[in-house]
Amino acid sequence: MKVISKVIALLLLFVVGQVSAQGYPNRPIKIIVGFPPGQSVDVVARLVGPPMSQSLGQGVVVDNRPGAGGAIGVSALLNAPADGYTAMIASSGPMSINPHLSKVPFDPKTSFSPITMLASLQYVLVTQPTFPANSLREMIAIVKANPDKHNFAGSGNGTTQHLAGELLKMQAGLDIKFIPYAGSTAALTDLMAGRVTYAFETIATVLPLIQGGKLKAIAVSSLKRSSQLPDVPTVAEAADLPDFNVVAWIGLVARAGTPPEITNRLAAEARKALQSPELRERYQTLGMDPVSSSPTDLQKIMNEAYDRYGDLIKRANIKID
């Protein structure tokens, strides 16, 4: 009897999901952003929201819930019904990195129903213009020839910028120290003053400084070159480090248990929105690449990033005080 009851319960859940998906959406959809307005994840939400709203025939409202490194936004999502009317912009920092450094109120692999990728961000290795190296190979040679005399900057322990620097340190065999800063502005100020040797930073943040001659671009962190810095090689090609690949992902997720008919519908509408030439151009000006995916592919991306960053954090013995 217990087995029969469980089967009936599962069938009822399936039927309810089918019915709710057929009439979806019949009211506005809320997209939670766990960070203040103006940050990358917020900008992505506000770029894809309007075209999705138009194609869905319902409003798409951005709801900023900043605090606790994105955890407040996650809690808001997990406390909402799994009906597709509440989604969240997720990103690699809170989802792939933070769970390895502090206790979080969710399981990155099971607490969410992935919908689609929305964007990826590359990082660029920059140094001051007077630094004698003009290539990554030259920079590595200089650092190796002067052990414990160089350092690299980043906006805080455990950030993607920090992890990119640690990965280069390990793969290139460098004896170099990480200097954490309260934010990118402070780190770049000291970098331009020559108080630190180099830093990984988002292309959008440093592109004006590179174009203005205040910083020198050495290599980009992804496996492909940036369309904004086409003459700058990747770390992989510049230093023969084929496994070097650090890219931040931004995606759309719902609470676990959301009917797949709904997540597939939202993925299709987001994919349609990302085809807009105007939106893609706006992405480029922000140093982001528009990327869409199926829910299954986003789950794979999330799982692989979580495992990869976890391994790096463990090997580099990174801790947050």
N, C-alpha and C positions, 0 to 999 in steps of 0.2 A: 504493500500500500504506500509506503514511504517513497518508493521509486516512482510509482504512478503519480503521486502528488507533486514530485519534483518536475516530472515531465510536463504535467498540466501547467505548473507555474511558469516554466520556460516558454511553453506555447503561448500563454497569456501575455507574457512580456513581449514576445515576438509580434503578436497581433496588435498590441498597444503601440509598439514602435512603428509598425506598418501604417496604422491609422494616422498617427501623429505626423509621420513623414509625408503622407499624401497631401495633407493640408498645410504643409510648411512652405514658407512662413506666413503666418496670419497676423503678426504683430512685429514691432521693431526688435532688432537684434542688438545686443550690447556686446562690445568688444572691450575687455578689460586690459588696461596697460598698467603694469606694476611700477611705473616710473613717472616722473613729472613731465609735463608738456615740453616739447622741444628735443627730447632725446631721440635716438635713432628708432627705437621701437615705437615711440609715440608718432613720429613722422610717418613711418610705414603704415600704421593704423589709419592715419588721416589721409593718406594717399589712396589706399585701396578701398576705404570705407565708402566714399561717394559713388564710384562706379559699381560696386557690389550692391549698394542700396538701389540704384537705378535698375539693375537687371533682376534683382530679387523682388522688386515692387514693395519693399518695406524699408523703413529707416534703419540705418546702421549707426549706432551711437557709440562714441569713444568714451570710456569711463576710466579716468586716471585714478589709480589707487596706489600712490607711491609709498615706499617705506620698507625697511628690513630687507634691502637687496632684492626686492620683487616678491618677497614672501607674502606680503599683505594682499597683493593682487592674486596670487595663487590661492590663498585662503578664500577670497571672494568667489573665485571660480568654483572651487570644490564645495562651497556651501550653496551653490546654485543648482537647480534641477538639471539633469542630463538630458535636456530637451532641444538643444541647439540654439536656444535663444540667448545664451551667454557663452561667449568664447573669449580667448585670451591670446594676446601677442606674447609668444614665448621666445626666448633667445638663449644662446649658448652659455652666457654668464650664469644666470640663475639656475638653468636646467642641467648644464653639462659640467660646470666647474664648482659652484657653491656647495652642492651636496657632498662633495669630497672634503670640504673645509670646515663645515659647520652643520649642525643639526637643522634639518628642514622639515616642514610639515607635509611632505609628500614623497612618493616614490617616483623618480623621473621616468621609470620604465613602465609603470602600471597605473599611475593616477590619472592619465590623460588619454583622450581619444585624439590622435593627431589628425589634422585636416590637410594642411599644405605648407610647403616652404613659401616664403614671401621675398626673402632677400638674403644675400650673403655680403659680408664685408671683408675686404682685404686689408692687410696692414703693410706698412712700408718701414724699412729700417733706414733711419736718418741719423746724420751726424752733422757737426758744425762744418762750414765750408773750408775752414783752415786745416781740418784734420788731413794728414798726408795721404791717406788711402783714398783711391778713386774707384776701387772695386771691392767686393766682399773678400776675395782671396787676399788682397793687400791688407785689408783691415784685420783679418784673422791672423795673418803673419805678424803684424805689428803687435797685436795683443799677446800672441804666443811668445814673442821675443821679449816682452816686458810683463812677466807674470805678476799678478796681484797689484798691478799699477793702474788698471783700468776698471771702469764700472759702467753699468747701463741703468737707465732710468725707466720708470713705469708708474702708472697711476694706481699704486697700492698693491699689497700682497695678494696673489691669487687672481689678478686680472688677466685677461687674454694677452695684454701687452707683456706682462710679467712672464707668463708661460711661454710665449714666443721667444723671449730672451733666454729662458732656461733651456728650451729645446735646442737653440743654437749653441748655447754653452756646452751642452752635453754632446751634441753631434759633431761639433768642431773641436772639442777637447780644449776649451778655453778656461783659463784661471782668471775669472772676473767676478766682481761682486754686484749684486742687485741693490739699487737704491730706490726704495719706495717713496712716492710723493702723494700728497693729498688729492692731486688731480693732474690732468694733462698740462694745464697752463703752467703750473709750477715746475713740472718736469722739463718742459720744453724751454722755459726761461733759463734754467741751469744748463741745459744742453747747448743752447745758443751761446751761453757765456763760457762754455768750455769746461764747466765743472763736472760734467759726466761725459762719457765717450760716445754713447749712442743710445737710441731708443727705438722701439717698435711703436708705431702710432697709426691710427686710422688715416687713410689717404685724405679723406675730406678735411680732417683737422689740420694736416700739415701741408696740403697742396699749395695754399697761398704763400706759405713760408718758403717752400721749395721754389716756386715761381718767382718769388721776390729775392732769391739768392741768400736767404737767411739760414737755410738748411740744405744739406746735400743728400739726395736720395741714393741709397746704395743697392737695395734689393727689396722686392715685394715678397710677402709671406706665403702666397698661394702657389699652386702648381701651374697657374697660367698668369701671363703678364696682365697688368691693369690697362684698360683702355684709356685711362687718364694719364698714365705714365708708361707709354708703350716702349720707350727706349730703356727702361729700367728692368734688368733681368730679375727672374725669381731667385730666391735663395737656393733652390734646388739646382738650377742651371749655373748660377754664379759661383757656387762653391762645391759642386759635385756632391750635393746632399739630397739624393732623390726622395728620401722619406720626409723631408721637411715640408709641412703643409699646415698652416695655421690660418683658418678662416672662421669668422664668427657667422653663425646662422641665425636667422629670424624667421619664425613660422607662426602659424595659427593653429591653436589647439582648443579642444573642448574638454569637458569633464569626462572621465572614463564612463562608459555605458551609453554614450550618445549613439543613437541609431546610425549605422553605416550609411543608410540612404541620405541622411542629413549631412554627415561629414563629406560624403562624395559630392553632394549638391553644392555645398559651400566651397569645396576645392575647385569645382568646375567654374563657379562664378569668380573666384579669386584668380584663377588661371586666365579667364577672359579679361579681367580688369588689367592684368599685367601685360597684355598684348598692346595696350594703348601706347602709341608713340610718345604722347605727351608725358604719360606717367614714367615711361622708360627713360626719357630725357631727364626728368626730374630726379630719378634715382641716380643717374650718372653724375649729376651736379653735386649729389650728396655722398659720392664715393661708394655707392652700393650697386650691386648687380641684381636685377630682378630675376628671381628664380621661383618656379612653381614646381609642384610635385603631387603625386598621389598621396593619400593618407598612409599607405603602406610604405612608400619611399621615405616619407618624413619620419616615420617610426624608426626605420633603419638608420637614417641620418642621426637622429637623437640618440639611439643606442650606441652607435659607433663613436660619436663625439664624447658621450659620457664615459665610455670605457677608455678611450684614448687619453682624455684629460686626466682621468683617475690614475692611469698608469704613470703619466708624466709627473703628476703631483706627488705620487708615492716615491718615484725614483729621485726627484729633486728635493724631497723632504720639505715640501712647502707647508707651512702652518700659518694660521692667523692667530695673532696674540689676543 
